[in-house]
Structures are given as C-alpha cells and as structure tokens.
C-alpha cells in the first residue's frame, strides 16, 4: 500500500480562508455576493477578496448581516 498526501494549492488555501471570512459575515452579505456572481458582475476571485475584507463587526452592528424583511408596511402620510 502506498500512502498519498495531497497538498492543497495556494489558491485552495486562500479560497478556504475567504470562505471562512465570508461565512462569518452572515446570510445577507453571502446572498449579495452570490447575486453579483450570478449576474456576472465582476471577476469571482476579486469579488471573494472584496467580500472577505469586509469588517464583520461593523456589518453586524448595523444589522447588515441579516436579511431585510420581505414585507414592508406602508402607512399613509399624515398631513
């Protein structure tokens, strides 16, 4: 029996790091990034890098990590 060791490439290592960083941002930033990828808006690796560099604490502090509500209640404007 031979034992084989697979060494991940530097690209794989970087992508794993970015995956952890982006995952920490929460569902809304992940969705926004996926939407950009699906629309063909930008180079995927550059997009991963941009989202991976976002400040997790700041995004969470302003509620940007969560999805906005699907329903918006509108009230009549008072005169």
Secondary structure, DSSP 8 states (H G I E B T S, - for coil): ---------HHHHHHHHHHHHHHHH-HHHHHHHHHHHHTT-S-HHHHHHHHHTS-HHHHHHTTTTS---S---------
